[in-house]
């Protein structure tokens, strides 16, 4: 049962809605932008981007609910599987999106208080990063840059408690992807 749950979490993550939206619109979004909600927003407009973002957050929350209901002790691992599936989707040649929205939905469903405070911090830092013309780390967009600080807050707020492993494991694939982007080993667009 444990492997079935982890496989299901990875497969739900692998349903990259940005790639599907791009295919519906006749475009392989990965050739033009990041295969996530922000890329859809830039390529197809706010309505499409918002729809993909909400659906991605919803997928994360769905997996969190499933993990909590079926096997609570596997919640950290299901979060990692979900996020890894979005970043490295089996259905799309292991070339997916950034993983922010599904990871956000996952931890929001399980740790709403710290996640909402971290979200406010992420948006504030991200906006400041954007206002400074993204000079600090220009290869990282304003939202992912802010998310670094929001997720750091989440980890600090849950340190020593059961929520720490939930947050850490769901965010670990994001950290791996971030290192790949910063070192130029990400396949990009």
N, C-alpha and C positions, 0 to 999 in steps of 0.2 A: 504493500500500500504506500509506503514512503516514497519509493521510486516513481510510482504512478503520480503522486502529488507533485513531486519535483519536475517530472516530465511535463505534466499539465501546466505548471507555472511557466516553464521555459517555452512551451508551445503557445501559450496565451501571449507571452512577451514577443514571440516571433511573428505574431500577426501585426506587422508594422503598418499602421493605418496611413502614415504619410506616403509610403510606397504605393499602397493600394489607391489612395486619393490621386496620386500622380498618374498611375496607370489609367484610372477612370478619366482623367483629364488629358491623356495621351502624351504623358511626359514621364521619363524616368528621373524622378526628383534627385536621385543620387548623383546625376551628372551635372546638376545645376546648384544644388544646395544640400544642406544636412537633411537627412531623411527623418525628420521629426516635426512636431507642431510648428516650431519657429520657421523651419524651411517652407512648410506649407503656407504659413502666414505670408512670408515674403513672396512666394511664387504665385499663390492663388488668391490672396487677400484675407482680410480679417475673418470673414464668415467661415471659410474653409479652415483656416488656422485654428480658430476657436473651437470648431467642431472636432477637429483631430485632437486638440489639447484636452478637451473634456472627455473624449472617448478614451484617450490614453490614461488619463487620471482614473477614469472609471475602471479600466482594465486592471490597474494597480490595486484599486480598492476591492475589486472582485476577487483577485488572487489572495489578498489579505483576509477577506472574509472566509474564503475557502480553506485557507491554511488554519485559521483560527478555529473553524468548525471541525475540520477533519483531523488535524494533527498539530496542536499548538506548539509542541516541542520543535517542530520543523519550520516554524515561522521565519527564523533568520535565513534559512537555506532557501525557502520558497521566494523570499524577496530577492535574493541573489540570482536565482534562476530566472525570475521574471525580468529583472533588469538586464541580465546577460542576454536573454532572448531578444529584447528590443535592440540591443547594440549589435549582436551577432545572430541575426535571425536565420534559422535553418531554411525557411521558405524562400529567402532572397539572397542566397549565396553568401551568407554570413556577413553581409554588408548592410547595416541598418543605421539607426539614428543614435542620438546622444543618450537617451535613457532617462532624461530628467522627469518627464511627465509620468511615466509608469512608476518610477521609484517614489516620486512625490505622492501619488495616489496610494501607494502601498503603505508608506509610513504615516500618511495623514489618517488613514483608516485605523491604524493601530495606536498612534501616538498623537492625537489631534491637538492637544494643548501646546506641547513643545514645537510641533510642526508649524502651527499658525504663528507663533512668535518668531520662529526661524524664517518663515515666509516674509514677514514684515521686514526683518533685517535684510534678507536677500534682495527684496525689491528696493530698499533704500540704498544699499551698497551698489546694486546693479545700476540704479539711476545715476548715482554719483560717478560710477565708472563711465557711463555713457556721456555724461556732461563734460567729462575731461577728455573727450575724444578717444577713449579707450587706449590711452598711452601706456598704461602699466603693462598690460598683456594684450596687445592688439589682436592676437590670433584667437582670443576668447571673446565671444559676444557678451553683451551686457548682462543678459539673464544667467547664462552659465557662470559668469564671474561672480555675480551676486549669490548664486546658489552655493558656491564654495563656502561663503560665510554663513549662509542660512543652515547648511548641513553641518558645518563646524559647530554652530550653536546647538543644533539638535544633539550631536554627539556629546557635547559638554553637559547639556541639560540632563541627559539620560545616563551619564557616567556612573558606574557602580550599580545601576539598576537593571531590571530585566529588559527595558526598552533599548539599552545600549546595543546589544547584539542584534536586535531587530533592525535598528538604524544602520549599524556598521555593515552588516552583510548586504542589505539592500543597496547601499551606496558604494560598496567595494568595486563592482564593475564600472561605475562612473569614474572612480579614481583611476582604474587601469586605463580606461579610454582617455582620460585627461592627460595622463603621462604620455600615452602614444601620440596625442595631438601636440603636446608641448615639445616632444622630441622629434617631431616630423615623421613619425612612423605610422601615422594614420593615413588611410588611403584617400581621405578627403572626398572631393566631389567627383 
